[in-house]
Amino acid sequence: MRFIKRLLIGLVILIGAGLAAMYVADPILTTRLVRLPFGGGSGPEETVSGGPAAVLPVAAPGARSIAAAALDAAVEYGAQTGSQALIVYHDGAIQLEHYYPGYDASTRTPTQSMHKSVLALVVGIAIRDGFIHSVDDPAARYLPEWAGDARAKITLRDLLHQASGLDFPTVGFNPVGGFFELMLGGDIAPIAIGQPAVEAPGTRFDYNSINPEVLGLVLERATGRRYASYLSDALWKRIGASDAAVVLDSAEKGVPRFFCCLNATARSWLQVGLLHIHAGQWNGEQVVPADWIRDIQTPSAAYPNYGYLTWLGKQYEAQRYYNHKTRTSVRQSAPFAAPDLVYFDGFGGQRVYAVPSLGLVIVRTGALATDWDEARLPNLVIGGISTRAP
């Protein structure tokens, strides 16, 4: 007992000393790590102002274009996976808009990495607006920090394809490792810009958070504007989305976490998804260039199931792994029922599925579902389209 007591006291002293050292190095990170088990946040929020609310047609219960049994099964799967909201749009109207107990249309969900796919849209708008010359620009054109080394060869296209060859931190339990610094730290720009090149660009697909973080920094430097403001004017207001928020590393640095943490309503996510089935148009206005939507939905040379920061359903994978450093993966029980399906992936089942050939968009937000089945929800709904009553 005396040995165990001394061991415990020693552990407490070591942990305390470690936390003290961490606090000196990054007091914001240390404070957030301590608060994390008690619901502490990852940073202050900056508002993305929306515009006048968009009015979307809603199908009457007796005139839905998807079989009721399929929609009921989708709602049940949502309940099993701890969902907050489930919306299905098809045939020019909302066929289902369901909120689970405790949530409603005003709920803004932290939807993890779905932000990446929004960032891809905004980069295309910035190219059209002339702030960025080309998707094949070297990132070093906007990041002089990279001009003198191997990273000078990395293009914006490489970053969008998650094939830059940059090193990146991945999920781990070391509280002072790069993963926690990126997710919770108070000064994340140096972490992103400071990653070395470890492979030639364009050779390997490695899904990670460094590539979109760098792209976001490029976007702010190129436009000379706060990201939340440019996102609002370039996209959010133009599709009539409601106010959203991006999460910053700290009030002092004010750098968004571009790789995650765009907190928005389920309806807003639906409106973003509609751009993918309408070739970038909203009410007849070309919000995102049509050729950019096409490029987003085109597989990269490095990986057939990924376009520009957006997942594709081109080839069936029973188990989809994110990168070569982690065993984190998503199970897929069957091939997608539509080969042109594209989707936004937020960790734990935050999803926007879009199928241009069917005019279909599905939104699911909610709790982190560690047993998420990638094919279950879209295939249920698509099956309901083919079997609906005339």
Secondary structure, DSSP 8 states (H G I E B T S, - for coil): -HHHHHHHHHHHHHHHHHHHHHHHH-HHHHHHHHHGGGT--SS-EEEE---S-----B--GGG-SS-HHHHHHHHHHHHHTTEEEEEEEETTEEEEEEE-TT--TT--EE-TTHHHHHHHHHHHHHHHTTSS--TTSBGGGT-GGGTTSGGGG-BHHHHHTT-S-B----S-S-TTSHHHHHHH-S--HHHHHT--B-S-TTS-----SHHHHHHHHHHHHHHTS-HHHHHIIIIIGGGT---EEEEBS-TTT--B-TTS-EEE-HHHHHHHHHHHHTTTEETTEESS-HHHHHHHTS--SS-TTBSSSSEE-SS--SEEE--TT---EEE-SS--SSTT-EEEEETTTEEEEEEGGGTEEEEEEES--TT-BTTHHHHHHHHHHHT---
